[in-house]
């Protein structure tokens, strides 16, 4: 079974969190991620969910062909709405449950998490790979859902860049909340807000790890911003002025993220 570079990176991320009792694969498509995760011993069993019957039929055929029909089930479901909460609670007693959502926009992933309702309380960990607006996902996890982002990995596949976000449910006794746990409370509030915006856009974990693929993404996105700023500068309407301000603000976020890489490299050069 062939896996794309993106799916390989996702399965690796699942393995990093294993061994799991249950893998919930929402928007499973062909079911390859769940099949690989179970075959490699990352998860004892999996439940593949999709809102459309076509992908589920394809996933069922692939699961049967892999000889895993007894360990991987399929469910027609809008997100987690048709997943029995009692089953999740029972699974939680046996071991960790991980939710995988990949290949969707950030707003849709956020909507799925909101739509899960109380089911989300039985999910120990998540691996989320938004194709757009990752800042919405990061912000929701940290500020609303009660999860900490523990790891981020970037992958370049067929010329496109993808981020894979791993999150873990925050323990009730933990008091840290937000992107700046342990940060200096005396730091200028505007500086802290700017840093949090940058980290929600690009991911604090990836920036801290100096992920080389994230660095490529920042460079390319910065070049695109420069062209967009040049075009927007030629406008004279109120709308174009607003767009220009937004683009310059985003360019500033990118510059700040790139500066973190440069500071790290300068530190290495001195040693």
C-alpha positions as CSV (number, residue, x, y, z in Angstrom):
1,X,0.0,0.0,0.0
2,X,1.5,3.3,-1.1
3,X,1.4,6.3,1.2
4,X,2.2,9.8,0.1
5,X,4.8,11.7,2.0
6,X,2.1,13.6,3.9
7,X,0.3,10.4,4.9
8,X,3.6,8.8,6.0
9,X,4.3,11.8,8.2
10,X,0.8,11.5,9.7
11,X,1.3,7.8,10.4
12,X,4.6,8.6,12.0
13,X,3.0,11.1,14.2
14,X,0.4,8.5,15.2
15,X,3.2,6.1,16.1
16,X,4.9,8.8,18.1
17,X,1.7,8.8,20.3
18,X,1.2,5.1,20.5
19,X,0.4,2.5,21.5
20,X,-3.3,3.5,21.2
21,X,-6.4,1.7,22.1
22,X,-8.5,3.5,19.5
23,X,-7.8,5.7,16.5
24,X,-10.7,7.8,15.3
25,X,-10.1,8.7,11.7
26,X,-12.6,11.4,10.7
27,X,-12.8,12.2,7.0
28,X,-11.0,8.9,6.4
29,X,-11.2,8.9,2.6
30,X,-9.6,5.7,1.5
31,X,-8.7,4.6,5.1
32,X,-5.0,4.2,4.3
33,X,-3.8,6.1,7.5
34,X,-5.9,3.8,9.8
35,X,-4.8,0.7,7.9
36,X,-1.1,1.6,8.2
37,X,-1.4,2.6,11.9
38,X,-3.0,-0.7,12.8
39,X,-0.6,-2.7,10.7
40,X,2.4,-1.1,12.3
41,X,1.1,-1.6,15.8
42,X,0.4,2.1,16.5
43,X,-3.2,1.4,17.4
44,X,-5.1,-1.7,18.5
45,X,-8.2,-0.8,16.5
46,X,-9.6,2.1,14.5
47,X,-12.9,3.6,13.5
48,X,-13.0,5.3,10.1
49,X,-15.7,8.0,9.7
50,X,-16.7,9.9,6.6
51,X,-19.7,12.0,5.7
52,X,-19.9,10.5,2.2
53,X,-20.8,6.9,1.4
54,X,-18.3,6.6,-1.5
55,X,-15.1,7.1,0.5
56,X,-16.5,4.7,3.1
57,X,-17.1,2.0,0.5
58,X,-13.5,2.5,-0.7
59,X,-12.2,2.3,2.8
60,X,-14.1,-0.8,3.6
61,X,-12.7,-2.6,0.5
62,X,-9.2,-1.5,1.4
63,X,-9.6,-2.6,5.0
64,X,-10.9,-6.0,3.9
65,X,-8.1,-6.5,1.5
66,X,-5.6,-5.8,4.3
67,X,-7.4,-8.4,6.4
68,X,-8.2,-5.9,9.1
69,X,-12.1,-6.0,9.1
70,X,-12.1,-7.3,12.7
71,X,-10.0,-4.4,13.9
72,X,-11.1,-1.4,11.8
73,X,-14.8,-0.4,11.5
74,X,-16.4,2.2,9.3
75,X,-19.1,4.7,10.2
76,X,-21.1,7.1,8.1
77,X,-20.9,10.2,10.2
78,X,-20.8,14.0,10.0
79,X,-17.7,14.4,12.1
80,X,-18.2,12.5,15.3
81,X,-22.0,13.0,15.5
82,X,-22.8,9.4,14.8
83,X,-20.1,8.0,17.1
84,X,-21.5,6.5,20.2
85,X,-20.2,8.4,23.3
86,X,-20.6,5.3,25.5
87,X,-18.2,3.4,23.2
88,X,-15.7,6.2,23.5
89,X,-16.0,6.2,27.3
90,X,-15.5,2.4,27.4
91,X,-12.5,2.7,25.1
92,X,-11.0,5.4,27.3
93,X,-10.9,2.9,30.2
94,X,-8.8,0.5,28.2
95,X,-6.2,3.0,26.8
96,X,-5.6,6.2,24.9
97,X,-7.9,7.4,22.2
98,X,-6.6,9.6,19.4
99,X,-8.6,11.7,16.9
100,X,-7.2,12.2,13.5
101,X,-8.5,14.8,11.1
102,X,-6.5,15.7,8.0
103,X,-7.1,17.1,4.6
104,X,-9.7,19.8,5.6
105,X,-9.6,23.5,6.1
106,X,-9.0,24.9,9.6
107,X,-12.5,26.3,9.9
108,X,-14.1,22.9,9.1
109,X,-11.8,21.1,11.5
110,X,-12.8,23.6,14.2
111,X,-16.5,23.1,13.4
112,X,-16.1,19.3,13.6
113,X,-14.5,19.6,17.1
114,X,-17.3,21.9,18.2
115,X,-19.9,19.5,16.8
116,X,-18.4,16.6,18.7
117,X,-19.9,18.1,21.9
118,X,-19.1,16.1,25.1
119,X,-17.6,13.3,23.0
120,X,-14.4,15.4,22.9
121,X,-13.9,14.8,26.6
122,X,-13.1,11.2,26.0
123,X,-10.4,11.9,23.4
124,X,-6.9,12.0,25.0
125,X,-4.9,13.2,22.0
126,X,-5.4,14.7,18.6
127,X,-3.5,14.8,15.3
128,X,-4.9,17.6,13.1
129,X,-3.5,18.6,9.7
130,X,-5.4,21.7,8.4
131,X,-4.9,22.6,4.8
132,X,-5.7,26.3,5.6
133,X,-6.2,28.6,8.5
134,X,-4.2,26.5,11.0
135,X,-4.3,29.5,13.4
136,X,-8.0,28.8,14.0
137,X,-7.2,25.2,15.0
138,X,-4.4,26.2,17.3
139,X,-6.4,28.9,19.0
140,X,-9.4,26.6,19.5
141,X,-7.3,23.8,21.0
142,X,-5.5,26.1,23.4
143,X,-8.1,28.6,24.4
144,X,-11.4,26.7,24.1
145,X,-11.0,22.9,24.0
146,X,-8.5,22.5,26.8
147,X,-5.7,20.9,24.9
148,X,-2.0,21.6,24.8
149,X,-0.1,21.4,21.5
150,X,2.8,19.0,22.2
151,X,4.4,18.6,18.8
152,X,4.2,20.0,15.2
153,X,5.8,18.6,12.1
154,X,5.9,20.0,8.6
155,X,6.0,18.1,5.3
156,X,6.4,19.1,1.7
157,X,4.4,16.9,-0.6
158,X,3.9,17.4,-4.3
159,X,5.0,21.0,-4.0
160,X,2.6,21.9,-1.2
161,X,3.3,22.5,2.5
162,X,1.4,20.8,5.3
163,X,1.5,21.1,9.0
164,X,0.7,18.2,11.4
165,X,-0.4,19.3,14.8
166,X,-0.3,16.9,17.8
167,X,-2.3,17.9,20.9
168,X,-3.0,16.3,24.3
169,X,-5.9,17.0,26.6
170,X,-4.8,19.3,29.4
171,X,-4.8,17.8,32.9
172,X,-7.3,19.5,35.2
173,X,-4.7,20.5,37.7
174,X,-2.5,22.1,35.1
175,X,-2.7,25.9,35.4
176,X,-0.7,26.8,32.2
177,X,-3.0,28.2,29.6
178,X,-2.2,29.8,26.2
179,X,0.9,30.1,24.0
180,X,3.2,31.5,26.6
181,X,3.3,29.2,29.6
182,X,6.1,30.3,31.8
183,X,6.6,33.5,29.8
184,X,7.8,36.7,31.6
185,X,4.7,38.5,32.9
186,X,6.6,41.8,32.9
187,X,7.1,41.7,29.2
188,X,5.3,44.4,27.2
189,X,1.7,43.3,26.6
190,X,1.8,44.4,23.0
191,X,5.0,42.4,22.4
192,X,3.4,39.3,24.0
193,X,0.3,39.7,21.8
194,X,2.4,40.0,18.7
195,X,4.4,36.9,19.6
196,X,1.2,34.9,20.3
197,X,-0.3,36.0,16.9
198,X,2.9,34.8,15.1
199,X,2.9,31.5,17.0
200,X,-0.8,30.8,16.3
201,X,-0.1,31.5,12.6
202,X,3.0,29.3,12.2
203,X,3.1,27.1,15.3
204,X,5.3,27.6,18.4
205,X,6.5,24.0,18.5
206,X,7.7,24.1,14.9
207,X,9.4,27.4,15.4
208,X,11.1,26.2,18.6
209,X,12.3,23.1,16.8
210,X,13.6,25.2,13.9
211,X,11.7,22.9,11.5
212,X,13.5,23.2,8.1
213,X,10.3,22.6,6.1
214,X,8.6,25.4,8.1
215,X,11.6,27.6,7.2
216,X,11.1,26.9,3.5
217,X,7.4,27.7,3.9
218,X,8.1,31.0,5.6
219,X,10.6,32.0,2.9
220,X,8.2,31.2,0.0
221,X,5.2,32.8,1.8
222,X,7.3,35.9,2.4
223,X,8.1,36.2,-1.3
224,X,4.4,35.9,-2.1
225,X,3.5,38.5,0.4
226,X,6.1,40.9,-1.2
227,X,4.4,40.5,-4.6
228,X,0.9,40.9,-3.0
229,X,2.0,44.1,-1.2
230,X,3.4,45.5,-4.4
231,X,0.1,44.9,-6.2
232,X,-2.0,46.2,-3.3
233,X,0.2,49.4,-3.1
234,X,-1.1,50.4,-6.5
235,X,-4.7,50.6,-5.3
236,X,-6.3,53.8,-4.0
237,X,-9.6,52.6,-2.5
238,X,-10.4,52.1,1.2
239,X,-10.7,48.4,0.6
240,X,-7.2,48.2,-1.0
241,X,-5.7,50.3,1.8
242,X,-7.2,47.8,4.4
243,X,-5.8,44.9,2.4
244,X,-2.4,46.5,2.3
245,X,-2.4,46.9,6.0
246,X,-3.3,43.3,6.5
247,X,-0.6,42.1,4.1
248,X,2.1,44.2,5.8
249,X,1.0,42.9,9.2
250,X,1.3,39.3,8.0
251,X,4.7,40.1,6.4
252,X,5.8,41.4,9.8
253,X,4.8,38.1,11.4
254,X,6.8,36.2,8.8
255,X,9.8,38.4,9.4
256,X,9.6,37.8,13.1
257,X,9.4,34.0,12.6
258,X,12.4,34.1,10.2
259,X,14.4,36.2,12.7
260,X,14.0,33.3,15.3
261,X,15.8,31.0,12.8
262,X,18.5,33.5,12.1
263,X,19.1,34.1,15.8
264,X,19.4,30.3,16.3
265,X,21.9,30.0,13.4
266,X,24.0,32.9,14.7
267,X,24.2,31.3,18.1
268,X,25.4,28.1,16.5
269,X,28.0,29.9,14.4
270,X,29.5,31.6,17.5
271,X,30.0,28.2,19.2
